[in-house]
Amino acid sequence: MSVDRYSPLHPKIVHQLKSTIEEPIQHNEPRFITVSKNFYNACLKMNETEKTGRHTLIEKLKNLCGWPLLEGDSWKVQKFDWEQASYSLVNEGLITDSFFAFNIVTDFKDSTKNVLEIDQPMLRFDRKAFVKGFSDKSVKDYFHNMVDTAVKYGANKDRAESELRSVLDFEINLATITLSDEQRRNQAALENLMTVKNLTTTYPFVHWKKYFNTILKSAFVIGDEEIIKVSVPTFFAKLRPLLKKTPKKVLANYLVWQVLEGQIQGSFSKGECLDITSQYLSLNAGAIYARKYFTPESKKNAEELAVSIKQQFSKMLKKLSGTKVERKNIADNGGVKMSYLAYQDWVKRHGPEPTLPGLKYSQSQLFWIQAAMTQCAKYTPEYLKNFSDSPQEFIDEFAFPSEFRATGVFANMPEFATDFSCKVGTNMNPAQKCSVNTGADI
């Protein structure tokens, strides 16, 4: 857990945004406000649907694939076919994937084209926890949630604990044959293209042409020569024997659990609905907040600053060539650099600002100090231990301790060294710097 300088502000901003977005829709308000309010209200209404639709859902599941856990001995194993059950559930909109993922994605080698992709499934939570099995606390909590949900839908608790443990074991086995995030970093290695005909020969446990055409619902017809991107071929090679050795009752219960968990995830509190609205309609949410809570002077200053940063960004793009800092590192390096250059442009237009009384720092130096303050944070010992044990995971998520986000970025900035007169070769002015402009050492 970490706490930074923005933590105290967050609840206030959330409350202000919530009170604004919950106001009644006005006939003359801008469309971006109306869209945001409708989105938020639609999210809240999903709770009502979940409460009133349980009986309807159970009846639908019985007709589509059945639910062994609830039906008991009356469930007919000989009638179950996981492939047909998957078709039915996907076409009813009850699940998006079954035992693997299916997407339409941009061709990695040609961004002007889209391709059909099959991939390993999206796991419910951290793969490492799944691989540890029932000894992991999060897996235990997940299992208890499975049982509680099944009971809520009418299952006997003892029977739920028994049969859902088998489902959990299957899900653990499924996670075990997937690749970790670290193993998936090589995008080129995941770019395995083959025709539907070759796909059927290589992985014959699925009627692939029927699968694609059934899922796509005649949006377009897939033929034998259609190119399919197969991400993680090792997963599909191992999936066949896993499905073959798993009892049909377990597969059926697993598919139904996917449906039920989707229903749970479709129920949100007001706070969660606000978060979802802010995430998917982030520009709208920002505009709504600024419209109500920014003063005219604040809006003017923000607009002027935005123009300056946009100009600096345009200059940077013209110089950009073959950069290796991942996009999140560019956000820090490039963001600070653009802000600094934008501020210097502002000084040229308006003249230098007076120094603050009682401080020995110039305004340029105060810029760096303020930029560093935005990264101030406190961390629990557990957070720092996790960072020490698995630093690569934090780097990938850009969640590593903020101290390094400040010192690492500033040390790459010649402007910082100039403003603070740092000698070449010191920690904050290394002889070799990584530049976001050129992607090479300067």
Buried (B, 14 or more C-beta within 10 A) or exposed (E): EEEBEEEEEEEEEBEBBBEBBEEEEEEEBEEBBBEBBEBBBEBBEBBEEBEEEBEEBBEBBBEBBBBBBBBEEEBEEEEBBBBBBBBBBBEEEBBBBBBBBBBEEEBBEEEEEEBBBBBBBEEBEBBBBBBBBEEBEBBBEBBEBBBEBBBEBEBBEEBBBEBBBBBBBBBBBBBEBBBEBEEBEEEEEBBBBBBBBBBBEBBEBBBBBBBBBBBBEEEEEBEEEBBBBBBBBEBBEBBEEBBEEBEBBBBBBBBBBBBBBBBEEEBBEEEEBBBBBBEEBEEBBEBBBEBEEEEEEEEEEEEBBEEBBEBBBEEBEEEBEEBEBEEEBBEBBBBBBBBBBBBBBBEEEEEEEEEEEEEEBEBBBBBBEEBBEBBEBEBEEEBEEBBEEEEEBBBBEEBBBBEBBBBBBBBBBEBBBEBBEBEEEEEBBBEEBBBBBEBEEE
